[in-house]
């Protein structure tokens, strides 16, 4: 290998070592920690909502009735006649 290739290899190795080396550890602010946790909770909640909605939509497309018989309520509509004066 020529000298220029060796220099390039060494420079790439130094660059990779610099990028891969973690920065100095610093204390995290409690507000930042609470924001990260809150964001994670929101993401998990959205994923759960999407999974539940997708599952119930699939049952509706297949025509399955998921309502238990004790929850089915029969409504009776009564029309009250009004007399005009």
Phi and psi restraints in degrees (range 20) as a CNS / XPLOR table:
assign (resid 1 and name C) (resid 2 and name N)
       (resid 2 and name CA) (resid 2 and name C) 1.0 -82.9 20.0 2
assign (resid 2 and name N) (resid 2 and name CA)
       (resid 2 and name C) (resid 3 and name N) 1.0 169.9 20.0 2
assign (resid 2 and name C) (resid 3 and name N)
       (resid 3 and name CA) (resid 3 and name C) 1.0 -64.1 20.0 2
assign (resid 3 and name N) (resid 3 and name CA)
       (resid 3 and name C) (resid 4 and name N) 1.0 -38.5 20.0 2
assign (resid 3 and name C) (resid 4 and name N)
       (resid 4 and name CA) (resid 4 and name C) 1.0 -66.4 20.0 2
assign (resid 4 and name N) (resid 4 and name CA)
       (resid 4 and name C) (resid 5 and name N) 1.0 -36.7 20.0 2
assign (resid 4 and name C) (resid 5 and name N)
       (resid 5 and name CA) (resid 5 and name C) 1.0 -66.7 20.0 2
assign (resid 5 and name N) (resid 5 and name CA)
       (resid 5 and name C) (resid 6 and name N) 1.0 -39.7 20.0 2
assign (resid 5 and name C) (resid 6 and name N)
       (resid 6 and name CA) (resid 6 and name C) 1.0 -63.7 20.0 2
assign (resid 6 and name N) (resid 6 and name CA)
       (resid 6 and name C) (resid 7 and name N) 1.0 -40.9 20.0 2
assign (resid 6 and name C) (resid 7 and name N)
       (resid 7 and name CA) (resid 7 and name C) 1.0 -64.3 20.0 2
assign (resid 7 and name N) (resid 7 and name CA)
       (resid 7 and name C) (resid 8 and name N) 1.0 -41.5 20.0 2
assign (resid 7 and name C) (resid 8 and name N)
       (resid 8 and name CA) (resid 8 and name C) 1.0 -63.6 20.0 2
assign (resid 8 and name N) (resid 8 and name CA)
       (resid 8 and name C) (resid 9 and name N) 1.0 -42.6 20.0 2
assign (resid 8 and name C) (resid 9 and name N)
       (resid 9 and name CA) (resid 9 and name C) 1.0 -63.8 20.0 2
assign (resid 9 and name N) (resid 9 and name CA)
       (resid 9 and name C) (resid 10 and name N) 1.0 -43.0 20.0 2
assign (resid 9 and name C) (resid 10 and name N)
       (resid 10 and name CA) (resid 10 and name C) 1.0 -64.9 20.0 2
assign (resid 10 and name N) (resid 10 and name CA)
       (resid 10 and name C) (resid 11 and name N) 1.0 -42.5 20.0 2
assign (resid 10 and name C) (resid 11 and name N)
       (resid 11 and name CA) (resid 11 and name C) 1.0 -64.1 20.0 2
assign (resid 11 and name N) (resid 11 and name CA)
       (resid 11 and name C) (resid 12 and name N) 1.0 -39.9 20.0 2
assign (resid 11 and name C) (resid 12 and name N)
       (resid 12 and name CA) (resid 12 and name C) 1.0 -65.8 20.0 2
assign (resid 12 and name N) (resid 12 and name CA)
       (resid 12 and name C) (resid 13 and name N) 1.0 -40.7 20.0 2
assign (resid 12 and name C) (resid 13 and name N)
       (resid 13 and name CA) (resid 13 and name C) 1.0 -64.4 20.0 2
assign (resid 13 and name N) (resid 13 and name CA)
       (resid 13 and name C) (resid 14 and name N) 1.0 -41.9 20.0 2
assign (resid 13 and name C) (resid 14 and name N)
       (resid 14 and name CA) (resid 14 and name C) 1.0 -65.5 20.0 2
assign (resid 14 and name N) (resid 14 and name CA)
       (resid 14 and name C) (resid 15 and name N) 1.0 -41.4 20.0 2
assign (resid 14 and name C) (resid 15 and name N)
       (resid 15 and name CA) (resid 15 and name C) 1.0 -62.7 20.0 2
assign (resid 15 and name N) (resid 15 and name CA)
       (resid 15 and name C) (resid 16 and name N) 1.0 -44.2 20.0 2
assign (resid 15 and name C) (resid 16 and name N)
       (resid 16 and name CA) (resid 16 and name C) 1.0 -65.3 20.0 2
assign (resid 16 and name N) (resid 16 and name CA)
       (resid 16 and name C) (resid 17 and name N) 1.0 -39.0 20.0 2
assign (resid 16 and name C) (resid 17 and name N)
       (resid 17 and name CA) (resid 17 and name C) 1.0 -66.3 20.0 2
assign (resid 17 and name N) (resid 17 and name CA)
       (resid 17 and name C) (resid 18 and name N) 1.0 -35.9 20.0 2
assign (resid 17 and name C) (resid 18 and name N)
       (resid 18 and name CA) (resid 18 and name C) 1.0 -68.0 20.0 2
assign (resid 18 and name N) (resid 18 and name CA)
       (resid 18 and name C) (resid 19 and name N) 1.0 -41.8 20.0 2
assign (resid 18 and name C) (resid 19 and name N)
       (resid 19 and name CA) (resid 19 and name C) 1.0 -70.9 20.0 2
assign (resid 19 and name N) (resid 19 and name CA)
       (resid 19 and name C) (resid 20 and name N) 1.0 -40.0 20.0 2
assign (resid 19 and name C) (resid 20 and name N)
       (resid 20 and name CA) (resid 20 and name C) 1.0 -74.8 20.0 2
assign (resid 20 and name N) (resid 20 and name CA)
       (resid 20 and name C) (resid 21 and name N) 1.0 -23.1 20.0 2
assign (resid 20 and name C) (resid 21 and name N)
       (resid 21 and name CA) (resid 21 and name C) 1.0 -71.9 20.0 2
assign (resid 21 and name N) (resid 21 and name CA)
       (resid 21 and name C) (resid 22 and name N) 1.0 125.9 20.0 2
assign (resid 21 and name C) (resid 22 and name N)
       (resid 22 and name CA) (resid 22 and name C) 1.0 -69.1 20.0 2
assign (resid 22 and name N) (resid 22 and name CA)
       (resid 22 and name C) (resid 23 and name N) 1.0 152.9 20.0 2
assign (resid 22 and name C) (resid 23 and name N)
       (resid 23 and name CA) (resid 23 and name C) 1.0 -73.2 20.0 2
assign (resid 23 and name N) (resid 23 and name CA)
       (resid 23 and name C) (resid 24 and name N) 1.0 169.3 20.0 2
assign (resid 23 and name C) (resid 24 and name N)
       (resid 24 and name CA) (resid 24 and name C) 1.0 -61.7 20.0 2
assign (resid 24 and name N) (resid 24 and name CA)
       (resid 24 and name C) (resid 25 and name N) 1.0 140.0 20.0 2
assign (resid 24 and name C) (resid 25 and name N)
       (resid 25 and name CA) (resid 25 and name C) 1.0 -73.9 20.0 2
assign (resid 25 and name N) (resid 25 and name CA)
       (resid 25 and name C) (resid 26 and name N) 1.0 131.6 20.0 2
assign (resid 25 and name C) (resid 26 and name N)
       (resid 26 and name CA) (resid 26 and name C) 1.0 -125.3 20.0 2
assign (resid 26 and name N) (resid 26 and name CA)
       (resid 26 and name C) (resid 27 and name N) 1.0 154.3 20.0 2
assign (resid 26 and name C) (resid 27 and name N)
       (resid 27 and name CA) (resid 27 and name C) 1.0 -70.2 20.0 2
assign (resid 27 and name N) (resid 27 and name CA)
       (resid 27 and name C) (resid 28 and name N) 1.0 139.2 20.0 2
assign (resid 27 and name C) (resid 28 and name N)
       (resid 28 and name CA) (resid 28 and name C) 1.0 -88.1 20.0 2
assign (resid 28 and name N) (resid 28 and name CA)
       (resid 28 and name C) (resid 29 and name N) 1.0 141.9 20.0 2
assign (resid 28 and name C) (resid 29 and name N)
       (resid 29 and name CA) (resid 29 and name C) 1.0 -69.9 20.0 2
assign (resid 29 and name N) (resid 29 and name CA)
       (resid 29 and name C) (resid 30 and name N) 1.0 138.5 20.0 2
assign (resid 29 and name C) (resid 30 and name N)
       (resid 30 and name CA) (resid 30 and name C) 1.0 -59.8 20.0 2
assign (resid 30 and name N) (resid 30 and name CA)
       (resid 30 and name C) (resid 31 and name N) 1.0 -31.7 20.0 2
assign (resid 30 and name C) (resid 31 and name N)
       (resid 31 and name CA) (resid 31 and name C) 1.0 -67.3 20.0 2
assign (resid 31 and name N) (resid 31 and name CA)
       (resid 31 and name C) (resid 32 and name N) 1.0 -39.9 20.0 2
assign (resid 31 and name C) (resid 32 and name N)
       (resid 32 and name CA) (resid 32 and name C) 1.0 -63.8 20.0 2
assign (resid 32 and name N) (resid 32 and name CA)
       (resid 32 and name C) (resid 33 and name N) 1.0 -41.0 20.0 2
assign (resid 32 and name C) (resid 33 and name N)
       (resid 33 and name CA) (resid 33 and name C) 1.0 -62.6 20.0 2
assign (resid 33 and name N) (resid 33 and name CA)
       (resid 33 and name C) (resid 34 and name N) 1.0 -43.8 20.0 2
assign (resid 33 and name C) (resid 34 and name N)
       (resid 34 and name CA) (resid 34 and name C) 1.0 -66.9 20.0 2
assign (resid 34 and name N) (resid 34 and name CA)
       (resid 34 and name C) (resid 35 and name N) 1.0 -34.1 20.0 2
assign (resid 34 and name C) (resid 35 and name N)
       (resid 35 and name CA) (resid 35 and name C) 1.0 -66.9 20.0 2
assign (resid 35 and name N) (resid 35 and name CA)
       (resid 35 and name C) (resid 36 and name N) 1.0 -40.8 20.0 2
assign (resid 35 and name C) (resid 36 and name N)
       (resid 36 and name CA) (resid 36 and name C) 1.0 -64.8 20.0 2
assign (resid 36 and name N) (resid 36 and name CA)
       (resid 36 and name C) (resid 37 and name N) 1.0 -43.5 20.0 2
assign (resid 36 and name C) (resid 37 and name N)
       (resid 37 and name CA) (resid 37 and name C) 1.0 -65.4 20.0 2
assign (resid 37 and name N) (resid 37 and name CA)
       (resid 37 and name C) (resid 38 and name N) 1.0 -42.9 20.0 2
assign (resid 37 and name C) (resid 38 and name N)
       (resid 38 and name CA) (resid 38 and name C) 1.0 -62.6 20.0 2
assign (resid 38 and name N) (resid 38 and name CA)
       (resid 38 and name C) (resid 39 and name N) 1.0 -41.8 20.0 2
assign (resid 38 and name C) (resid 39 and name N)
       (resid 39 and name CA) (resid 39 and name C) 1.0 -62.6 20.0 2
assign (resid 39 and name N) (resid 39 and name CA)
       (resid 39 and name C) (resid 40 and name N) 1.0 -39.5 20.0 2
assign (resid 39 and name C) (resid 40 and name N)
       (resid 40 and name CA) (resid 40 and name C) 1.0 -65.2 20.0 2
assign (resid 40 and name N) (resid 40 and name CA)
       (resid 40 and name C) (resid 41 and name N) 1.0 -39.1 20.0 2
assign (resid 40 and name C) (resid 41 and name N)
       (resid 41 and name CA) (resid 41 and name C) 1.0 -64.5 20.0 2
assign (resid 41 and name N) (resid 41 and name CA)
       (resid 41 and name C) (resid 42 and name N) 1.0 -41.5 20.0 2
assign (resid 41 and name C) (resid 42 and name N)
       (resid 42 and name CA) (resid 42 and name C) 1.0 -63.6 20.0 2
assign (resid 42 and name N) (resid 42 and name CA)
       (resid 42 and name C) (resid 43 and name N) 1.0 -42.8 20.0 2
assign (resid 42 and name C) (resid 43 and name N)
       (resid 43 and name CA) (resid 43 and name C) 1.0 -64.2 20.0 2
assign (resid 43 and name N) (resid 43 and name CA)
       (resid 43 and name C) (resid 44 and name N) 1.0 -43.5 20.0 2
assign (resid 43 and name C) (resid 44 and name N)
       (resid 44 and name CA) (resid 44 and name C) 1.0 -64.2 20.0 2
assign (resid 44 and name N) (resid 44 and name CA)
       (resid 44 and name C) (resid 45 and name N) 1.0 -40.3 20.0 2
assign (resid 44 and name C) (resid 45 and name N)
       (resid 45 and name CA) (resid 45 and name C) 1.0 -64.6 20.0 2
assign (resid 45 and name N) (resid 45 and name CA)
       (resid 45 and name C) (resid 46 and name N) 1.0 -42.7 20.0 2
assign (resid 45 and name C) (resid 46 and name N)
       (resid 46 and name CA) (resid 46 and name C) 1.0 -64.3 20.0 2
assign (resid 46 and name N) (resid 46 and name CA)
       (resid 46 and name C) (resid 47 and name N) 1.0 -40.2 20.0 2
assign (resid 46 and name C) (resid 47 and name N)
       (resid 47 and name CA) (resid 47 and name C) 1.0 -64.4 20.0 2
assign (resid 47 and name N) (resid 47 and name CA)
       (resid 47 and name C) (resid 48 and name N) 1.0 -41.0 20.0 2
assign (resid 47 and name C) (resid 48 and name N)
       (resid 48 and name CA) (resid 48 and name C) 1.0 -63.8 20.0 2
assign (resid 48 and name N) (resid 48 and name CA)
       (resid 48 and name C) (resid 49 and name N) 1.0 -42.2 20.0 2
assign (resid 48 and name C) (resid 49 and name N)
       (resid 49 and name CA) (resid 49 and name C) 1.0 -62.5 20.0 2
assign (resid 49 and name N) (resid 49 and name CA)
       (resid 49 and name C) (resid 50 and name N) 1.0 -43.2 20.0 2
assign (resid 49 and name C) (resid 50 and name N)
       (resid 50 and name CA) (resid 50 and name C) 1.0 -65.6 20.0 2
assign (resid 50 and name N) (resid 50 and name CA)
       (resid 50 and name C) (resid 51 and name N) 1.0 -38.9 20.0 2
assign (resid 50 and name C) (resid 51 and name N)
       (resid 51 and name CA) (resid 51 and name C) 1.0 -65.9 20.0 2
assign (resid 51 and name N) (resid 51 and name CA)
       (resid 51 and name C) (resid 52 and name N) 1.0 -44.4 20.0 2
assign (resid 51 and name C) (resid 52 and name N)
       (resid 52 and name CA) (resid 52 and name C) 1.0 -65.3 20.0 2
assign (resid 52 and name N) (resid 52 and name CA)
       (resid 52 and name C) (resid 53 and name N) 1.0 -42.3 20.0 2
assign (resid 52 and name C) (resid 53 and name N)
       (resid 53 and name CA) (resid 53 and name C) 1.0 -65.3 20.0 2
assign (resid 53 and name N) (resid 53 and name CA)
       (resid 53 and name C) (resid 54 and name N) 1.0 -39.3 20.0 2
assign (resid 53 and name C) (resid 54 and name N)
       (resid 54 and name CA) (resid 54 and name C) 1.0 -66.3 20.0 2
assign (resid 54 and name N) (resid 54 and name CA)
       (resid 54 and name C) (resid 55 and name N) 1.0 -39.3 20.0 2
assign (resid 54 and name C) (resid 55 and name N)
       (resid 55 and name CA) (resid 55 and name C) 1.0 -66.7 20.0 2
assign (resid 55 and name N) (resid 55 and name CA)
       (resid 55 and name C) (resid 56 and name N) 1.0 -43.1 20.0 2
assign (resid 55 and name C) (resid 56 and name N)
       (resid 56 and name CA) (resid 56 and name C) 1.0 -71.4 20.0 2
assign (resid 56 and name N) (resid 56 and name CA)
       (resid 56 and name C) (resid 57 and name N) 1.0 -32.4 20.0 2
assign (resid 56 and name C) (resid 57 and name N)
       (resid 57 and name CA) (resid 57 and name C) 1.0 -66.3 20.0 2
assign (resid 57 and name N) (resid 57 and name CA)
       (resid 57 and name C) (resid 58 and name N) 1.0 -37.3 20.0 2
assign (resid 57 and name C) (resid 58 and name N)
       (resid 58 and name CA) (resid 58 and name C) 1.0 -64.3 20.0 2
assign (resid 58 and name N) (resid 58 and name CA)
       (resid 58 and name C) (resid 59 and name N) 1.0 -38.4 20.0 2
assign (resid 58 and name C) (resid 59 and name N)
       (resid 59 and name CA) (resid 59 and name C) 1.0 -66.5 20.0 2
assign (resid 59 and name N) (resid 59 and name CA)
       (resid 59 and name C) (resid 60 and name N) 1.0 -38.6 20.0 2
assign (resid 59 and name C) (resid 60 and name N)
       (resid 60 and name CA) (resid 60 and name C) 1.0 -66.7 20.0 2
assign (resid 60 and name N) (resid 60 and name CA)
       (resid 60 and name C) (resid 61 and name N) 1.0 -37.3 20.0 2
assign (resid 60 and name C) (resid 61 and name N)
       (resid 61 and name CA) (resid 61 and name C) 1.0 -66.6 20.0 2
assign (resid 61 and name N) (resid 61 and name CA)
       (resid 61 and name C) (resid 62 and name N) 1.0 -34.7 20.0 2
assign (resid 61 and name C) (resid 62 and name N)
       (resid 62 and name CA) (resid 62 and name C) 1.0 -79.4 20.0 2
assign (resid 62 and name N) (resid 62 and name CA)
       (resid 62 and name C) (resid 63 and name N) 1.0 -9.6 20.0 2
assign (resid 62 and name C) (resid 63 and name N)
       (resid 63 and name CA) (resid 63 and name C) 1.0 84.9 20.0 2
assign (resid 63 and name N) (resid 63 and name CA)
       (resid 63 and name C) (resid 64 and name N) 1.0 14.8 20.0 2
assign (resid 63 and name C) (resid 64 and name N)
       (resid 64 and name CA) (resid 64 and name C) 1.0 -77.6 20.0 2
assign (resid 64 and name N) (resid 64 and name CA)
       (resid 64 and name C) (resid 65 and name N) 1.0 135.2 20.0 2
assign (resid 64 and name C) (resid 65 and name N)
       (resid 65 and name CA) (resid 65 and name C) 1.0 -92.3 20.0 2
assign (resid 65 and name N) (resid 65 and name CA)
       (resid 65 and name C) (resid 66 and name N) 1.0 115.1 20.0 2
assign (resid 65 and name C) (resid 66 and name N)
       (resid 66 and name CA) (resid 66 and name C) 1.0 -97.0 20.0 2
assign (resid 66 and name N) (resid 66 and name CA)
       (resid 66 and name C) (resid 67 and name N) 1.0 1.8 20.0 2
assign (resid 66 and name C) (resid 67 and name N)
       (resid 67 and name CA) (resid 67 and name C) 1.0 -82.8 20.0 2
assign (resid 67 and name N) (resid 67 and name CA)
       (resid 67 and name C) (resid 68 and name N) 1.0 124.6 20.0 2
assign (resid 67 and name C) (resid 68 and name N)
       (resid 68 and name CA) (resid 68 and name C) 1.0 -67.3 20.0 2
assign (resid 68 and name N) (resid 68 and name CA)
       (resid 68 and name C) (resid 69 and name N) 1.0 150.5 20.0 2
assign (resid 68 and name C) (resid 69 and name N)
       (resid 69 and name CA) (resid 69 and name C) 1.0 -59.7 20.0 2
assign (resid 69 and name N) (resid 69 and name CA)
       (resid 69 and name C) (resid 70 and name N) 1.0 -31.2 20.0 2
assign (resid 69 and name C) (resid 70 and name N)
       (resid 70 and name CA) (resid 70 and name C) 1.0 -72.8 20.0 2
assign (resid 70 and name N) (resid 70 and name CA)
       (resid 70 and name C) (resid 71 and name N) 1.0 -12.2 20.0 2
assign (resid 70 and name C) (resid 71 and name N)
       (resid 71 and name CA) (resid 71 and name C) 1.0 -97.6 20.0 2
assign (resid 71 and name N) (resid 71 and name CA)
       (resid 71 and name C) (resid 72 and name N) 1.0 -5.9 20.0 2
assign (resid 71 and name C) (resid 72 and name N)
       (resid 72 and name CA) (resid 72 and name C) 1.0 -79.0 20.0 2
assign (resid 72 and name N) (resid 72 and name CA)
       (resid 72 and name C) (resid 73 and name N) 1.0 124.1 20.0 2
assign (resid 72 and name C) (resid 73 and name N)
       (resid 73 and name CA) (resid 73 and name C) 1.0 -117.6 20.0 2
assign (resid 73 and name N) (resid 73 and name CA)
       (resid 73 and name C) (resid 74 and name N) 1.0 131.9 20.0 2
assign (resid 73 and name C) (resid 74 and name N)
       (resid 74 and name CA) (resid 74 and name C) 1.0 -91.0 20.0 2
assign (resid 74 and name N) (resid 74 and name CA)
       (resid 74 and name C) (resid 75 and name N) 1.0 127.5 20.0 2
assign (resid 74 and name C) (resid 75 and name N)
       (resid 75 and name CA) (resid 75 and name C) 1.0 -102.2 20.0 2
assign (resid 75 and name N) (resid 75 and name CA)
       (resid 75 and name C) (resid 76 and name N) 1.0 140.9 20.0 2
assign (resid 75 and name C) (resid 76 and name N)
       (resid 76 and name CA) (resid 76 and name C) 1.0 -118.8 20.0 2
assign (resid 76 and name N) (resid 76 and name CA)
       (resid 76 and name C) (resid 77 and name N) 1.0 122.0 20.0 2
assign (resid 76 and name C) (resid 77 and name N)
       (resid 77 and name CA) (resid 77 and name C) 1.0 -100.5 20.0 2
assign (resid 77 and name N) (resid 77 and name CA)
       (resid 77 and name C) (resid 78 and name N) 1.0 129.7 20.0 2
assign (resid 77 and name C) (resid 78 and name N)
       (resid 78 and name CA) (resid 78 and name C) 1.0 -114.5 20.0 2
assign (resid 78 and name N) (resid 78 and name CA)
       (resid 78 and name C) (resid 79 and name N) 1.0 126.6 20.0 2
assign (resid 78 and name C) (resid 79 and name N)
       (resid 79 and name CA) (resid 79 and name C) 1.0 -97.4 20.0 2
assign (resid 79 and name N) (resid 79 and name CA)
       (resid 79 and name C) (resid 80 and name N) 1.0 122.3 20.0 2
assign (resid 79 and name C) (resid 80 and name N)
       (resid 80 and name CA) (resid 80 and name C) 1.0 -98.1 20.0 2
assign (resid 80 and name N) (resid 80 and name CA)
       (resid 80 and name C) (resid 81 and name N) 1.0 121.9 20.0 2
assign (resid 80 and name C) (resid 81 and name N)
       (resid 81 and name CA) (resid 81 and name C) 1.0 -75.5 20.0 2
assign (resid 81 and name N) (resid 81 and name CA)
       (resid 81 and name C) (resid 82 and name N) 1.0 139.6 20.0 2
assign (resid 81 and name C) (resid 82 and name N)
       (resid 82 and name CA) (resid 82 and name C) 1.0 -113.9 20.0 2
assign (resid 82 and name N) (resid 82 and name CA)
       (resid 82 and name C) (resid 83 and name N) 1.0 144.2 20.0 2
assign (resid 82 and name C) (resid 83 and name N)
       (resid 83 and name CA) (resid 83 and name C) 1.0 -105.1 20.0 2
assign (resid 83 and name N) (resid 83 and name CA)
       (resid 83 and name C) (resid 84 and name N) 1.0 132.8 20.0 2
assign (resid 83 and name C) (resid 84 and name N)
       (resid 84 and name CA) (resid 84 and name C) 1.0 -87.9 20.0 2
assign (resid 84 and name N) (resid 84 and name CA)
       (resid 84 and name C) (resid 85 and name N) 1.0 146.9 20.0 2
